[in-house]
Amino acid sequence: MSERETAQAINDRAVEWIARMDREGDDPAVRAELKAWLAGDDRRRGAYFRARVAWNMLDRASVLRAGQPPAYEVAAAGGGWFSRRRVLLGGGAAAAAAALVVGLPRMDFFAAPDQQIQTAIGEIRRAPLSDGSFAVVNTQTVLDVTMKPEVRQIALKDGEAWFQVAKDRARPFVVAVDDVRVRAVGTAFSVRRTASGVDVQVTEGVVEVWRVGDETNVRRIAAGTRAFVAPDKAIASVAAAGEEIDKALAWRTGQLVFDGDTVAEAVAEFNRYNVRKITLSDAALGQKKMVGRFRTNEPDAFAHAVEILTDSRAVITADRIILSSD
């Protein structure tokens, strides 16, 4: 007969699950694994609930103290500061929840959102938010929007969006992409989720970018600058001329602008917006350079431009476009 799992072991495992769900909660396989773990012992559900409450409170505390050392710290009622990991794993989730200062803004990205914005392929939507902010939502994007008295939180599940944030210093505006957080008060910036990481471009003001669990390593990104956060790597900021960011964000007006991009890069962008896909018949053509401005829904015009600029051939049918070297 196997030895019964101890309460402490269950609590520790619950904390590990909360951290994992913060990183991988969109994965159906991970959610199924969590469901199976919860079903294995009635005590696990209570431990998971307590850990989730504590984690959410620690997360919101870290947002308020972003950029202010020391690391992994949260406010305690007695005026001291405790290590985030020690509070959760050492003191227990219940102690963590009790220790936090009442009134800190809640950052609960697990809760049901007030509003979900979802765009289809090729759709670009302009969406006013209830706080007076404004979002331009790109093709194939999913946003969960939750507006609370103490914080405005946006979970970018997929795709890309540009935000014009209404100024409200009492309520931070925080965009979450997995474990990456982008915080602003009154500014304008875009966030894009890609297979290789998270791309942030600032068009107005300043934003702060950090990872959950690494709140002392906060990068301030000013207007005219972009930042890229690759999985498990440091935040890299790159200064960019205003016109370069304007080119990258031309999708807001339904356009794609290429200036020295490869044909392969341009094709990948067009395929984000159109059901009828463009394919390249050879790698050499894909490495040639492309210049031009096109509507996102005009792949035919793009294909004809590639023909002229690269001395190639475009075969255009009802369901696809094939580009090949002539």
C-alpha positions in Angstrom: 0.0 0.0 0.0 1.5 3.3 -1.0 2.1 6.0 1.6 -0.5 8.8 1.7 0.7 12.1 0.2 1.4 14.7 3.0 -0.5 18.0 3.2 2.8 19.9 2.8 3.7 17.9 -0.4 0.2 18.7 -1.8 0.7 22.4 -1.0 4.1 22.5 -2.6 2.8 20.7 -5.7 -0.1 23.2 -5.9 2.3 26.1 -6.0 4.3 24.4 -8.8 1.1 23.9 -10.7 0.1 27.6 -10.4 3.5 28.7 -11.7 3.2 26.2 -14.6 -0.3 27.4 -15.5 1.0 31.0 -15.6 3.4 29.9 -18.3 1.5 27.2 -20.1 -2.1 27.7 -19.2 -3.2 28.0 -22.9 -2.0 24.4 -23.7 -5.0 22.0 -23.6 -2.6 19.1 -22.7 -1.4 21.0 -19.6 -4.9 21.8 -18.5 -5.9 18.1 -18.9 -2.8 17.1 -16.8 -3.8 19.6 -14.1 -7.4 18.2 -14.1 -6.1 14.7 -13.6 -3.9 15.8 -10.7 -6.8 17.6 -9.0 -9.0 14.5 -9.4 -6.4 12.3 -7.6 -7.1 13.6 -4.1 -9.9 15.8 -2.7 -7.4 17.8 -0.7 -5.6 19.0 -3.9 -8.5 21.2 -5.0 -8.4 23.2 -1.8 -4.6 23.5 -1.9 -4.7 24.6 -5.5 -7.4 27.3 -4.8 -5.4 28.7 -1.9 -2.2 28.7 -4.0 -4.0 30.5 -6.8 -5.3 33.2 -4.5 -1.8 33.8 -3.1 -0.1 33.7 -6.5 -2.5 36.3 -7.8 -1.9 38.6 -4.9 1.9 38.2 -5.3 1.6 38.9 -9.0 -0.3 42.1 -8.4 2.2 43.2 -5.7 5.0 42.6 -8.1 3.4 44.9 -10.7 3.2 47.7 -8.2 6.8 47.3 -7.3 8.1 46.6 -10.8 11.6 48.2 -11.1 12.0 48.6 -7.3 14.5 46.1 -5.8 14.8 43.7 -4.0 13.8 40.7 -6.1 10.7 38.6 -5.6 9.3 40.7 -2.8 5.8 41.5 -1.6 4.5 43.9 1.0 3.7 42.4 4.4 1.2 43.8 6.9 4.0 44.3 9.5 5.9 46.6 7.2 8.5 44.0 6.2 9.2 42.4 2.9 9.3 38.6 2.2 10.8 36.5 -0.6 8.1 35.5 -3.0 9.4 31.9 -3.2 9.9 31.6 0.6 6.4 33.0 1.3 4.7 30.5 -1.1 6.8 27.3 -0.5 8.1 28.0 3.0 5.3 29.9 4.7 2.5 28.3 2.7 -0.2 29.8 0.4 -2.6 30.7 3.2 0.1 32.6 5.1 1.0 34.5 1.9 -2.6 35.5 1.3 -2.9 36.8 4.9 0.4 38.6 4.8 -0.2 40.8 1.8 -1.4 44.4 2.3 -5.1 44.8 1.8 -5.9 47.0 -1.2 -3.1 46.0 -3.6 -4.5 45.8 -7.2 -5.4 42.3 -8.1 -3.7 40.8 -11.2 -5.8 37.7 -11.8 -5.3 36.5 -15.4 -7.1 33.2 -14.6 -10.4 34.9 -13.9 -13.1 35.2 -16.5 -12.6 38.4 -18.5 -15.1 41.2 -18.8 -14.7 41.2 -22.5 -13.1 39.1 -25.2 -12.0 40.5 -28.5 -11.3 38.0 -31.3 -10.6 38.7 -34.9 -10.8 36.3 -37.9 -8.1 35.9 -40.6 -7.8 39.2 -42.5 -9.9 41.2 -39.9 -8.5 44.3 -38.4 -10.8 45.7 -35.7 -10.8 49.1 -33.9 -12.2 48.5 -30.4 -12.8 51.2 -27.7 -12.3 49.9 -24.2 -14.5 50.8 -21.2 -11.8 52.8 -19.5 -11.4 55.2 -22.4 -8.5 53.4 -24.0 -8.5 52.3 -27.6 -7.2 49.1 -29.2 -6.5 48.3 -32.8 -6.6 44.5 -33.1 -4.8 42.7 -35.9 -5.7 39.6 -37.8 -6.2 36.3 -35.9 -5.9 37.9 -32.5 -7.5 37.0 -29.2 -7.6 39.5 -26.3 -9.1 39.0 -22.9 -10.0 42.4 -21.3 -10.6 42.8 -17.5 -11.2 46.3 -16.1 -10.9 46.5 -12.3 -11.0 49.6 -10.0 -7.3 49.1 -9.2 -5.9 47.7 -12.4 -6.6 47.3 -16.1 -5.4 44.0 -17.4 -5.2 42.6 -21.0 -4.3 39.0 -21.7 -3.0 38.7 -25.3 -3.7 35.0 -26.0 -2.7 35.2 -29.7 -1.8 37.7 -32.4 -1.1 41.4 -32.2 -2.7 44.6 -30.9 -1.9 48.3 -30.6 -3.1 50.2 -27.6 -3.8 53.9 -27.1 -4.0 54.0 -23.3 -6.1 56.5 -21.4 -4.2 58.1 -18.6 -5.1 56.9 -15.1 -2.1 56.7 -12.7 -4.3 55.0 -10.1 -4.9 52.0 -12.5 -1.9 50.5 -14.3 -2.6 49.2 -17.8 -0.9 45.8 -18.0 -0.7 43.5 -21.0 0.2 39.8 -20.3 1.6 37.4 -22.8 2.5 34.2 -21.0 5.0 35.3 -18.3 5.8 38.6 -20.1 4.2 41.8 -18.7 4.0 45.2 -20.4 2.9 48.0 -18.2 1.8 51.6 -19.1 -0.2 54.4 -17.6 -0.9 56.8 -20.5 1.0 55.9 -23.7 0.7 54.1 -27.0 2.3 50.8 -27.9 1.9 47.5 -29.7 2.4 43.9 -28.5 2.8 41.0 -30.8 2.9 37.3 -29.9 5.0 35.2 -32.3 6.4 31.7 -32.3 9.8 33.0 -31.3 8.8 35.5 -28.6 7.0 38.7 -27.7 7.6 41.9 -29.7 6.8 45.3 -28.1 6.9 48.6 -30.1 6.3 52.0 -28.4 4.9 54.8 -30.4 4.3 57.3 -27.6 5.5 57.6 -24.0 7.2 54.9 -22.0 6.3 51.3 -21.1 7.9 48.9 -18.7 8.6 45.3 -19.7 9.5 42.4 -17.4 8.9 38.7 -16.7 6.9 37.3 -13.8 9.3 36.1 -11.2 12.1 38.5 -12.4 10.6 41.8 -11.4 14.0 43.5 -10.7 15.0 43.1 -14.3 12.6 45.7 -15.7 13.3 47.4 -19.0 11.9 50.9 -19.7 11.1 51.2 -23.4 10.6 54.7 -24.7 8.8 56.0 -27.9 10.7 55.1 -31.0 12.1 51.9 -29.5 11.1 48.3 -29.7 11.8 45.4 -27.4 11.9 41.7 -28.0 11.5 39.0 -25.4 12.5 35.5 -26.5 11.6 32.5 -24.3 14.0 32.1 -21.3 16.2 35.0 -22.5 16.8 38.5 -21.4 14.7 41.4 -22.7 16.5 43.0 -25.7 15.7 46.6 -26.6 16.6 48.1 -29.9 16.4 51.7 -30.8 14.4 52.2 -34.1 13.7 55.3 -36.2 10.1 56.4 -36.0 9.5 55.6 -39.6 10.6 52.0 -39.1 8.0 51.5 -36.4 5.4 53.3 -38.6 6.2 50.8 -41.3 5.9 47.8 -39.0 2.5 49.1 -37.7 1.1 50.0 -41.1 -1.3 47.1 -40.7 -3.4 49.4 -38.5 -4.6 51.1 -41.7 -4.9 47.8 -43.6 -1.5 48.1 -45.3 1.8 46.2 -45.4 5.0 48.1 -46.2 8.2 46.4 -47.3 11.6 48.2 -47.7 14.4 45.7 -48.1 12.5 42.8 -46.6 13.0 39.5 -48.2 10.3 38.0 -50.5 10.0 35.1 -48.0 9.3 37.6 -45.1 6.8 39.5 -47.2 5.0 36.3 -48.1 4.8 35.2 -44.5 3.2 38.6 -43.6 0.6 38.3 -46.5 -0.3 34.8 -45.4 -1.3 36.1 -42.0 -4.1 38.1 -43.6 -5.4 35.8 -46.4 -7.1 32.4 -46.7 -5.6 32.1 -50.1 -2.0 31.4 -49.4 1.2 32.4 -51.3 3.8 29.7 -51.7 7.4 29.9 -52.9 8.7 27.2 -55.2 12.4 27.8 -54.4 14.5 29.2 -51.5 16.6 31.5 -53.8 13.6 33.6 -54.8 12.6 33.9 -51.1 15.9 35.6 -50.3 15.5 38.4 -52.9 14.6 41.8 -51.6 11.2 43.4 -51.8 10.0 47.1 -51.8 6.5 48.3 -51.9 3.3 49.3 -50.1 0.2 47.0 -50.5 -3.2 46.5 -49.0 -3.3 43.4 -46.8 -6.2 41.9 -48.8 -4.4 42.3 -52.2 -2.1 39.3 -52.5 -2.6 39.4 -56.3 -1.0 42.9 -56.5 1.9 41.8 -54.4 2.5 38.7 -56.6 2.6 40.8 -59.7 5.0 43.2 -58.0 7.3 40.3 -57.1 7.2 39.2 -60.8 8.4 42.7 -61.9 10.9 43.3 -59.2 12.6 39.9 -59.2 12.0 38.7 -62.8 10.0 35.8 -61.5 6.7 34.2 -62.4 3.4 34.2 -60.5 0.7 31.6 -61.1 -2.5 32.9 -59.6 -5.5 30.6 -59.1 -8.7 30.8 -57.1 -7.2 29.0 -54.1 -3.5 29.8 -54.1 -0.7 31.8 -55.6 2.6 30.2 -56.5 5.8 32.3 -57.0 8.7 30.7 -58.8 11.8 31.7 -60.6 11.2 32.0 -64.3 
